[in-house]
Amino acid sequence: MTADPMQTDQVARDDAHLRSLGIKPELRRTLGFLSNFAVAFSYISVSTGTFTNQAVAFGVGGPAVFWAWPLVILGQTFVALNFAELSSHFPVAGSIYQWSKRLSHKTLGWFTGWIYFWAGVVTVTAVAATVPLVLSTIQGWDLASPSPLGFLNMWQFVGLLTLLITTLINIEGVRLLALLNNIGVAAEILGMVVFALILLFFANHQSPAVLFDTSYTKDLAGGNYFAVFLVGMFMALFVVYGFDTAGTFGEETVDASRQAPRGVLSAIWLSGIVGAVFLLAVTLSFRDIGKVVETGQAAGFPIADTIKENLTFGLPGGATLGDLYLVMILVAVFVCTLAIQGATTRLMFSMGRDRRLPFGSAWGSVNSTFKTPANAAIAVGVLGALPLIVMGATASIYLAIAATGMIYLSYILCNFGVLIARTKGWPHRGAWFSLGSWGTIINVLALVWGTAMVINIGIWTSPIFGDFGNDLRNLWSNPFINTFLAFGTNSEGKPNILTGLPAWPVFETLVGLVVIVGLVYYLVAQRGREDRVEADIATGEAVIA
């Protein structure tokens, strides 16, 4: 089978662009637009987020919390447009780390990458821990029951098994990763749209006016619906990020300067459309919204409940359409784990290649057989497994709350660095995707939006929320570390909660820990370090060779 001459020529041009950025092409470049888009869509994973988080949003905000979804999509679009332009100029592994490093200052770039890396690791852990949660919903497992390993329960065991499989796939090669992601994304999009249409046509129990009904949670936060809406909106914030993944797979994408920005924007906009249609259909399908609110506040799964309740049409083998929905969710959660680990692996590879992490040469190497950053994939898998083993699955999922805030913080740092570059005249040269004269305006809007959302995530006590509003916020969007952090299990197989810890909110605690450790490491090992440099033809700046 002969290679396509046009693709061969394009790969040569892509590799030449990479060399102009001071990077030696080593990864296998085989992804097209669909695969590049799919891996970013899988990272966002609307079905994973709505299955696990939207329940809390309904419990806090009632049916009117639906409007948080289009609002978050709009706000994140400002960020995505900025990142699309950056990925067109710099379609390289490491995305926001590379962009902020090249366009502002290496110190800012390093902290952007450092914070984003640890957020990625914790997110990998949390999504892997969601796989057994979905399985238990399908099979009726007791997740607290002992596993074959004895010292772990089934929740931990299946989560670790998931990480083992995704690590092996990430090692084997980007083609297999892309194939599985493509299948998963096709199943997720088709499944969510089909289920939404079935619900809209055959299980429509509410008037559209219910989308403006705030009465179901009117007693929260002293009747201040704006306050509870902010809490409910966090659940949409928890889903809509990771679209920069299309850029971080740029070194493995053919015609990356064109396909990466298309992947960034397609991922967020299609996620927005699919998510809006699905949430609309689900909300209108509820038979008893008061019960849904109670289920959401009790950490139940009202979306799964309404689908199983309404889609009872039988399938061969005794299953129902509702059961098929849960299988679709299981596939989506698995490929979400795969995509997030792949993106975090490439960030670790990028920083390791620049010798910006401990033992950087090991993480920055490419396996000669698979042409993948295999060492980095193993490292991310091991790091992701540690919280599951030490603290258990519940604590690992709660840590992802803080990880979400850290990702938004990383986006702010990157956008701030890019804004500085824009004030100095960047971009000096054109790229396939350009914001033109709108670049600075959209950049500022992205910063304003991101800052507001980090404040929203970080607020953990405020008079405007009232006592119950604060309880909800402390429980769901920014819980105290002494309520869930654990070490090992007790005689009943339950986590040993470290109740003696201070009552600190997890977001601020994790950010503080990561920044303090990073600052010490940076001052000791990175500050003043001279990099091997080469002229960057695209920007005129000195970059890593």
C-alpha positions in Angstrom: 0.0 0.0 0.0 1.6 3.3 -1.2 1.4 6.5 0.8 -0.7 9.3 -0.4 1.7 11.8 -2.1 -0.4 14.8 -1.0 -0.4 13.6 2.6 3.3 12.9 2.5 3.9 16.4 1.3 1.7 17.9 4.0 3.5 15.9 6.7 6.8 17.2 5.4 5.4 20.8 5.6 4.1 20.1 9.1 7.5 18.8 10.2 9.2 21.8 8.7 6.9 24.0 10.7 7.7 22.1 13.9 11.5 22.4 13.2 11.0 26.2 12.8 9.6 26.2 16.3 12.8 24.5 17.5 11.3 21.0 18.0 12.5 17.8 16.4 9.6 15.8 14.9 9.5 12.5 16.7 5.9 11.5 17.2 4.0 9.6 14.6 1.8 12.1 12.6 -1.3 10.2 11.5 -4.4 12.0 12.9 -6.8 13.7 10.6 -9.4 16.3 11.5 -12.0 13.8 12.8 -9.6 12.1 15.1 -8.1 15.4 16.3 -11.6 16.7 17.1 -12.7 13.4 18.7 -9.9 13.4 21.3 -10.9 16.9 22.4 -14.6 16.0 22.4 -13.8 12.9 24.5 -11.9 15.1 27.0 -15.0 17.3 27.4 -17.3 14.3 27.4 -20.8 15.8 27.8 -22.4 12.5 28.7 -19.8 11.8 31.5 -20.2 15.2 33.0 -24.0 15.3 32.9 -24.4 11.8 34.3 -22.2 12.5 37.3 -22.6 16.3 37.9 -25.9 17.5 36.5 -27.8 15.7 39.3 -26.3 18.1 41.8 -27.1 21.0 39.5 -30.8 20.0 39.5 -30.7 19.5 43.3 -29.3 23.0 43.8 -30.9 25.0 41.0 -34.0 23.1 39.9 -35.0 23.1 36.2 -34.0 26.7 35.6 -30.3 25.7 36.1 -30.6 24.5 32.4 -29.5 28.0 31.4 -26.1 27.6 33.1 -25.1 25.3 30.2 -25.4 27.8 27.3 -23.9 30.5 29.5 -20.8 28.4 30.2 -20.5 27.4 26.5 -20.6 31.1 25.6 -18.0 32.0 28.2 -15.7 29.2 27.3 -16.1 30.1 23.6 -14.0 33.2 24.2 -11.2 31.0 25.6 -11.6 28.5 22.8 -11.3 31.2 20.1 -8.1 32.4 21.7 -6.7 28.8 21.9 -7.8 28.1 18.3 -5.5 30.9 17.1 -2.7 29.8 19.3 -3.0 26.2 18.1 -2.8 27.4 14.5 0.5 29.1 15.2 1.8 26.5 17.6 0.3 23.0 17.0 2.7 21.4 19.5 2.4 18.9 22.4 1.8 20.7 25.7 -0.6 23.3 24.4 -1.1 26.1 27.0 2.3 25.4 28.5 4.0 25.9 25.2 1.9 28.9 24.2 2.4 30.8 27.4 6.1 30.0 27.5 6.7 31.2 23.9 4.7 34.3 24.0 5.3 35.7 27.5 7.9 34.4 29.9 9.3 30.9 30.7 8.5 31.3 34.4 4.8 32.0 33.6 4.9 29.2 31.1 6.4 26.8 33.6 3.8 27.5 36.3 1.0 27.3 33.7 2.2 23.8 32.7 3.0 22.7 36.3 -0.5 23.6 37.6 -2.2 22.1 34.5 -0.2 18.9 34.7 -1.3 18.1 38.3 -4.9 19.1 37.5 -4.7 16.6 34.6 -3.4 13.8 36.8 -6.1 14.3 39.4 -8.8 14.4 36.7 -7.5 11.2 35.2 -7.9 9.6 38.6 -11.4 10.9 39.1 -12.7 9.9 35.7 -11.2 6.4 36.0 -13.0 6.1 39.3 -16.3 7.0 37.5 -16.0 3.8 35.3 -16.9 1.5 38.2 -19.6 3.9 39.4 -21.4 3.5 36.0 -20.7 -0.3 36.0 -22.3 -0.6 39.5 -25.4 1.3 38.1 -25.7 -1.3 35.3 -24.8 -4.4 37.2 -25.9 -3.5 40.7 -22.5 -4.1 42.2 -21.6 -3.3 45.8 -18.6 -1.0 45.2 -17.5 -1.4 48.9 -17.2 -5.2 48.6 -13.7 -6.7 48.7 -11.8 -7.0 45.4 -9.6 -9.9 44.3 -6.6 -8.0 45.7 -8.1 -8.0 49.2 -6.7 -4.7 50.5 -8.7 -2.8 47.9 -12.5 -2.6 47.4 -14.2 -3.2 44.0 -14.5 0.6 43.4 -10.7 1.0 43.7 -9.9 -2.2 41.8 -12.0 -1.5 38.7 -10.7 2.1 38.7 -7.1 0.8 38.7 -7.9 -1.8 36.0 -9.3 1.1 33.9 -6.1 3.0 34.3 -4.0 0.0 33.4 -5.9 -0.5 30.2 -5.8 3.2 29.2 -2.1 3.3 30.0 -1.4 0.4 27.7 -3.4 2.0 24.9 -1.6 5.3 25.3 1.7 3.4 25.1 0.8 1.4 22.0 0.2 4.3 19.7 -1.9 7.2 18.7 -3.7 5.3 16.0 -5.3 2.8 18.5 -6.1 5.7 20.8 -7.7 7.6 17.9 -9.7 4.6 16.7 -11.2 3.9 20.2 -11.9 7.6 20.7 -13.6 7.9 17.3 -15.8 4.9 18.1 -16.6 6.3 21.6 -17.4 9.8 20.3 -19.6 8.4 17.5 -21.5 6.3 20.1 -21.7 9.3 22.5 -23.0 11.8 20.0 -25.4 9.4 18.3 -26.6 8.0 21.6 -27.2 11.4 23.3 -29.0 12.8 20.2 -31.1 9.7 19.7 -32.1 9.5 23.4 -32.9 13.2 23.5 -35.2 12.9 20.4 -36.9 9.9 21.9 -37.5 11.7 25.2 -38.7 14.9 23.4 -41.2 13.0 21.2 -42.4 10.2 23.5 -41.7 11.3 27.1 -42.4 15.0 27.2 -44.1 15.5 30.6 -43.3 19.2 31.2 -44.1 22.5 29.6 -41.0 24.5 28.4 -42.1 27.1 30.9 -40.5 24.9 33.6 -37.1 26.1 32.4 -37.9 29.4 34.0 -39.3 27.9 37.2 -37.2 28.7 40.3 -39.8 27.7 42.9 -38.4 24.2 43.5 -35.3 25.6 45.3 -36.8 28.9 46.5 -35.8 28.2 50.1 -32.1 27.8 49.4 -29.8 30.8 50.2 -32.7 32.7 51.7 -34.5 32.9 48.4 -31.5 34.4 46.6 -31.7 32.4 43.3 -28.7 34.1 41.8 -26.6 32.6 44.6 -27.8 29.0 44.1 -27.6 29.4 40.3 -23.9 30.1 40.8 -23.5 26.9 42.7 -25.5 25.0 40.1 -23.4 26.6 37.3 -20.3 25.0 38.7 -21.6 21.6 37.4 -21.5 23.0 33.9 -18.1 24.4 34.6 -17.0 21.0 35.6 -17.7 19.7 32.1 -16.7 22.3 29.6 -12.9 22.4 29.4 -10.1 20.4 27.7 -10.8 21.6 24.2 -7.1 22.7 24.0 -6.5 18.9 23.7 -6.9 19.3 19.9 -3.8 21.5 20.0 -1.8 19.3 22.3 -2.2 16.5 19.7 -0.9 18.8 17.0 2.5 17.1 16.6 0.5 13.9 15.7 -2.0 15.6 13.3 -1.7 16.0 9.6 -2.1 19.7 8.5 -2.1 20.6 12.1 -2.1 24.4 11.7 -5.5 24.0 10.1 -7.0 21.0 11.7 -6.0 21.8 15.4 -8.0 25.0 15.5 -10.9 23.3 13.8 -10.7 20.6 16.4 -10.7 23.1 19.3 -13.8 25.0 18.1 -15.7 21.9 16.8 -15.3 20.1 20.1 -16.7 22.9 22.3 -19.5 23.9 19.9 -20.7 20.4 19.1 -20.5 19.6 22.9 -22.6 22.7 23.5 -25.3 21.8 21.0 -25.5 18.1 22.0 -25.5 19.0 25.7 -28.2 21.6 25.3 -30.5 19.3 23.3 -30.0 16.5 25.8 -30.5 18.5 28.9 -33.6 20.1 27.4 -35.0 16.7 26.7 -34.1 15.3 30.1 -35.6 18.3 31.9 -38.9 18.1 30.0 -39.0 14.3 30.6 -39.1 14.6 34.4 -42.5 13.4 35.8 -41.9 14.8 39.3 -39.4 17.6 39.5 -39.7 17.9 43.2 -38.5 14.3 43.5 -35.7 15.1 41.0 -34.5 18.0 43.2 -34.5 15.7 46.3 -32.6 13.0 44.3 -30.0 15.6 43.2 -29.5 16.8 46.8 -29.0 13.2 47.9 -26.3 12.6 45.3 -28.5 10.3 43.2 -28.7 10.0 39.4 -31.9 11.6 38.2 -30.9 11.6 34.6 -30.3 7.9 34.6 -33.5 7.5 36.6 -35.7 9.4 34.1 -34.2 7.6 31.1 -34.8 4.2 32.7 -38.2 5.2 33.8 -39.3 6.5 30.4 -37.4 4.3 28.0 -38.7 0.9 28.9 -38.9 -0.5 25.4 -37.6 -4.0 25.5 -34.4 -5.1 23.6 -33.2 -8.7 23.0 -31.8 -10.3 26.1 -34.3 -8.6 28.4 -32.5 -5.2 28.4 -34.3 -1.9 27.8 -33.4 1.3 26.0 -32.6 2.8 29.4 -30.0 0.1 29.9 -28.6 0.9 26.5 -28.1 4.5 27.7 -26.1 3.4 30.6 -23.8 1.3 28.3 -23.3 4.4 26.2 -22.3 6.3 29.3 -19.9 3.6 30.2 -18.2 3.8 26.8 -18.1 7.6 27.1 -16.5 7.6 30.5 -13.8 5.1 29.4 -12.8 7.1 26.3 -12.9 10.2 28.4 -10.3 8.6 30.7 -8.3 7.6 27.7 -8.3 11.1 26.2 -7.5 13.0 29.4 -4.6 10.6 30.1 -3.4 11.1 26.5 -3.5 14.9 26.8 -1.8 14.9 30.3 0.8 12.5 28.9 1.7 14.9 26.1 1.9 17.8 28.5 4.4 15.8 30.6 6.3 14.8 27.5 6.5 18.4 26.4 7.7 19.7 29.7 10.1 16.7 30.0 11.5 17.4 26.6 12.3 20.9 27.7 13.9 19.5 30.9 11.3 21.3 32.9 10.3 18.4 35.2 12.3 16.2 37.5 13.9 13.4 35.5 12.8 15.3 32.4 14.8 13.3 30.0 12.9 10.2 30.8 9.5 11.8 30.3 10.6 13.7 27.2 11.7 10.5 25.3 9.8 8.8 22.5 9.5 5.0 22.3 11.4 3.9 19.2 8.9 1.2 18.4 5.5 2.8 19.1 6.6 6.4 18.4 4.7 7.5 21.6 5.8 9.2 24.8 5.5 5.8 26.5 7.4 6.7 29.7 5.2 9.7 30.3 2.1 7.6 29.7 3.3 5.1 32.4 4.1 8.0 34.8 0.7 9.6 34.4 -0.9 6.2 34.9 1.0 5.5 38.1 0.5 9.0 39.5 -3.2 8.7 38.7 -3.4 5.4 40.5 -1.9 6.6 43.8 -4.9 8.6 45.1 -7.2 5.7 44.3 -4.9 3.3 46.3 -4.1 5.6 49.2 -7.3 7.7 49.6 -10.0 5.6 47.9 -12.4 6.5 45.0 -14.6 8.9 46.8 -11.8 11.2 47.8 -10.3 10.9 44.3 -13.6 12.2 42.8 -13.8 15.1 45.3 -10.2 16.1 44.4 -11.4 16.6 40.8 -13.5 19.5 42.0 -10.2 21.3 42.9 -8.6 20.1 39.7 -11.4 21.8 37.7 -10.6 25.1 39.4 -6.8 24.5 38.7 -7.5 24.0 35.0 -9.4 27.3 34.8 -6.5 28.9 36.7 -4.1 27.5 34.1 -6.2 28.9 31.3 -6.1 32.4 33.0 -2.3 32.3 33.2 -2.0 31.3 29.6 -4.5 33.9 28.4 -2.7 36.6 30.5 0.6 35.7 28.9 -0.9 35.9 25.4 -2.5 39.2 26.2 0.9 40.6 27.1 2.2 39.3 23.7 -0.7 41.0 21.9 0.1 44.3 23.4 3.6 43.9 21.9 2.3 43.3 18.4 1.8 39.5 18.3 1.0 37.8 16.0 3.7 39.1 13.7 2.9 36.6 11.0 -0.3 35.1 9.8 -1.7 31.6 10.4 -4.6 29.6 9.0 -6.9 30.7 11.8 -6.7 34.3 12.9 -8.8 36.5 15.1 -7.5 39.6 13.4 -8.4 42.9 15.1 -10.7 41.0 17.4 -7.8 39.1 19.0 -7.3 41.5 21.9 -11.0 42.0 22.7 -11.6 38.2 22.8 -8.5 37.7 24.8 -9.7 40.2 27.4 -13.2 38.6 27.5 -11.6 35.2 28.0 -9.6 36.6 31.0 -12.7 38.3 32.5 -14.8 35.2 32.1 -12.1 32.9 33.5 -11.4 35.1 36.5 -15.1 35.3 37.4 -15.4 31.5 37.2 -12.3 30.9 39.4 -13.8 33.3 41.9 -17.1 31.4 41.7 -15.3 28.1 42.3 -13.2 29.5 45.1 -16.0 31.3 47.1 -16.8 28.9 49.9 -18.5 31.1 52.5 -20.5 34.3 51.8 -23.5 36.0 53.4 -25.2 36.1 50.0 -25.6 32.3 50.0 -27.2 31.9 53.4 -26.6 28.9 55.7 -28.0 26.2 53.4 -26.4 27.8 50.3 -23.0 27.7 52.1 -23.6 24.1 53.1 -24.3 23.1 49.5 -21.2 25.0 48.3 -19.0 23.4 51.0 -20.4 20.0 50.2 -20.3 20.0 46.4 -18.3 22.8 44.7 -15.5 23.4 47.2 -15.7 20.9 50.2 -13.5 21.1 53.2 -10.6 18.6 53.2 -11.4 17.3 56.6 -14.8 15.9 55.3 -13.5 13.6 52.6 -9.7 13.1 52.5 -8.9 9.6 53.7 -6.0 7.3 54.3 -6.6 3.6 53.9 -9.8 1.8 55.1 -11.3 0.7 58.4 -12.4 -2.8 59.5 -15.7 -2.3 57.6 -13.9 -1.5 54.3 -14.9 2.2 54.5 -12.3 5.0 54.0 -10.6 6.4 57.2 -11.6 10.1 56.9 -8.9 12.4 58.2 -11.3 14.4 60.4 -8.4 16.0 62.3 -7.3 18.1 59.3 -8.1 21.8 59.3 -11.4 22.9 57.7 -9.8 24.3 54.6 -11.6 24.3 51.2 -10.1 21.8 48.8 -9.6 24.1 45.8 -7.5 26.7 47.7 -5.7 23.9 49.6 -4.7 21.9 46.4 -3.7 25.1 44.6 -1.6 26.2 47.5 0.1 22.9 47.8 0.9 22.6 44.1 2.1 26.2 43.9 4.3 26.0 47.0 5.9 22.7 46.0 6.3 24.0 42.5 7.9 27.3 43.7 10.5 25.4 45.8 11.3 23.1 42.9 11.5 26.0 40.4 13.8 28.1 42.6 16.1 25.1 43.3 16.2 23.4 39.9 14.8 25.7 37.2 15.4 29.4 37.9 18.1 30.8 35.8 18.5 27.6 33.9 19.9 28.1 30.5 18.1 26.2 27.7 19.5 25.0 24.5 18.1 27.6 22.2 17.4 27.9 18.5 15.8 30.8 16.5 12.1 30.5 16.4 11.2 31.6 12.8 7.5 31.9 13.6 7.9 34.3 16.5 11.5 35.5 16.5 11.9 34.3 20.1 14.4 31.9 21.6 12.9 28.5 22.4 13.9 25.0 23.5 15.9 23.1 20.9 
